[in-house]
Amino acid sequence: MKLSASRLKELAARHGTPLFIIDHDIIRRNYRLFKKRLPGVQAYYAVKANSNPEIVRTLFDEGASFDVASYNEFMQVYTYLRHFNPQEKHFYIWDKIIFSNTIKDHQTLRKIRKYRPLMTFDNTDEVGKIARHCDTAGLILRLKVPDFGSQVEMSSKFGAEPGDALALIRQAHDAGLEVEGLSFHVGSQCTNFENYTSALQITAEVYAEARRLGYPLKIVDIGGGFPVPYESDSPRFEKLARIITAECRRLFPKDTELIAEPGRFMAATAAVLISEIIGTARRDGKLFYHINDGVYHSFSGVVYDHWIPNFRALRTGRQEVCAVVGPTCDSFDKISTAESLPGNLRIGDLLVTNNIGAYSIASSTRFNGFEGARVLHLNTL
Ligand SMILES: Cc1ncc(COP(=O)(O)O)c(C=O)c1O
């Protein structure tokens, strides 16, 4: 997001800090770019990336589908369906929502049974649970795929071994459930595009074999992982989209429905954070800037998302390697211990962090009594 220094200062003065600014034009632009470069792929926004209701609203208005991980995330989308008649509501949920959490508790399964929801699974016990509590579901079997080099790996917790896939499909079928397709997740912020080509190859083999055995699979869900340009030399989404399009054409029959679950790609570049220096100190010779946001709040991605944040000062000065730390009384609350910033910053100076829209405020807490950043929306309709 490109806001001038004077505009950032003006917004900070008007609304206070920490201030988390979301530009909805960028959310819309990201969604449209995704659709343009992957035109045959139905995009389910992974609400977990940033569950702010206004973001969900903007994407809902754009016509996005949604990937939800819990009943509460489901209800966030459902809020926007309240004016639909029952038939439209059922159709929307059936067509545009996927429960992508491979493990669901039975209470959730019972509550969503009436909607014939699409959901993922990756193990035997889940088949039994779904058959008992949500036999109307359409199933997507999630496969374990390589996630080498991705910022956040996924395959250590999720995904069936491809060698177990046919047995799981058979088990689901024998339990009276319909397996509609296969999915994978190559890891979040996947900059190693070979993960996608390997995952598509693995998926295509299982898909072809299952169809050969008479199981009517029709959906391939290519998950999330689409990278955003945190660095100027980050591999580009456009290149990845070309690879995915070519590989899908080569590997899957024409009647295959392709879907995806992009999260970070929609939200990351749409937000900027303005924080403020509330204290300075020299500790063992190193300059510490204590700011009013930290890893328990908007910078939670440093912990949960392995994110390396960026900082920019709005005052110039000789650069010095310093630490930037959060406001809580916890020594773990260090955002960066090696940040190059002007050494002459003072209490009250502002720091700006770009591309902080995903996996940030979604996992913010109120630890130590700090409320976290105020959220400001720009360009809502
Ligand atoms: C099942 C699932 N789908 C989609 C996503 C979104 O991934 P990303 O933000 O990398 O696009 C996640 C994120 O971890 C996920 O767990």
The ligand as an SDF file (V2000), in Angstrom:
LIG
                    3D

 16 16  0  0  0  0  0  0  0  0999 V2000
   -6.4110  -25.6560    4.7710 C   0  0  0  0  0  0  0  0  0  0  0  0
   -5.8750  -24.3150    4.4230 C   0  0  0  0  0  0  0  0  0  0  0  0
   -6.2550  -23.7560    3.2740 N   0  0  0  0  0  0  0  0  0  0  0  0
   -5.8140  -22.5370    2.9100 C   0  0  0  0  0  0  0  0  0  0  0  0
   -4.9450  -21.8380    3.7090 C   0  0  0  0  0  0  0  0  0  0  0  0
   -4.4620  -20.4880    3.2500 C   0  0  0  0  0  0  0  0  0  0  0  0
   -3.1410  -20.5610    2.9070 O   0  0  0  0  0  0  0  0  0  0  0  0
   -2.3880  -19.3000    2.3300 P   0  0  0  0  0  0  0  0  0  0  0  0
   -2.5990  -18.1840    3.2530 O   0  0  0  0  0  0  0  0  0  0  0  0
   -0.9770  -19.7460    2.2550 O   0  0  0  0  0  0  0  0  0  0  0  0
   -2.9480  -19.0170    0.9720 O   0  0  0  0  0  0  0  0  0  0  0  0
   -4.4960  -22.4040    4.9000 C   0  0  0  0  0  0  0  0  0  0  0  0
   -3.5310  -21.6750    5.6970 C   0  0  0  0  0  0  0  0  0  0  0  0
   -2.7780  -22.1180    6.4550 O   0  0  0  0  0  0  0  0  0  0  0  0
   -4.9800  -23.6770    5.2810 C   0  0  0  0  0  0  0  0  0  0  0  0
   -4.6240  -24.2490    6.4220 O   0  0  0  0  0  0  0  0  0  0  0  0
  1  2  1  0
  2  3  1  0
  2 15  2  0
  3  4  2  0
  4  5  1  0
  5  6  1  0
  5 12  2  0
  6  7  1  0
  7  8  1  0
  8  9  2  0
  8 10  1  0
  8 11  1  0
 12 13  1  0
 12 15  1  0
 13 14  2  0
 15 16  1  0
M  END
$$$$
